C-alpha cells in the first residue's frame, strides 16, 4: 500500500458528517496500524505516532527535539504551533517514545535541510 493510498484510507475511515464526534473503532485502528507497518520508514512510524498521540499532521511534521522530554514522556507544543493558540502537552506512551528513539529519525525533526 502506498503512502497516498494509506492516507486516503485513513481519511475515508475518519469522515462522517459530525467529524468532531467521530473516533476510530478498534478494528479501524488495527487496520490503520497494520497499513502503517506495511509502509515502513518514514511514513509508517509517522502514521503510528499520529494514532498514538492524536496530534495533528502539521504538529508532528514540525516537531522539534526541544519540545520533547522523553524522560518525562511528554511533548510540549508551544501555542505558536497549535490550532487553538494554547500551549499543549501531549503524553507519550512507551510505543511513542520507541518510535522517537528510532536511529533513523533525523537529529532535528521539523528542520529541513532543503
RAMO-V558153 format. One record per backbone hydrogen bond with DSSP energy under -0.5 kcal/mol. CO is the residue of the C=O (numbers start at 1). NH is the residue of the N-H. If there is no record, write none. Layout:
BEGIN
CO/NH + CO/NH
END
This chain:
BEGIN
2/6 + 3/7 + 4/8 + 5/9 + 6/10 + 7/11 + 8/12 + 9/13 + 10/14 + 11/15 + 12/15 + 16/19 + 17/19 + 18/21 + 19/22 + 25/29 + 26/30 + 27/31 + 28/32 + 29/33 + 30/34 + 31/35 + 32/36 + 33/37 + 34/38 + 35/39 + 36/40 + 40/44 + 42/46 + 43/47 + 44/48 + 45/49 + 46/50 + 47/51 + 48/52 + 49/53 + 50/54 + 56/60 + 57/61 + 58/62 + 60/63 + 64/67 + 65/68 + 67/76 + 69/73 + 69/74 + 73/92 + 74/69 + 74/76 + 75/77 + 75/90 + 76/78 + 77/88 + 78/81 + 79/82 + 82/85 + 88/77 + 88/90 + 89/91 + 90/75 + 91/93 + 93/97 + 94/98 + 95/99 + 96/100 + 97/101 + 99/102 + 102/105 + 106/109 + 108/111 + 110/112
END
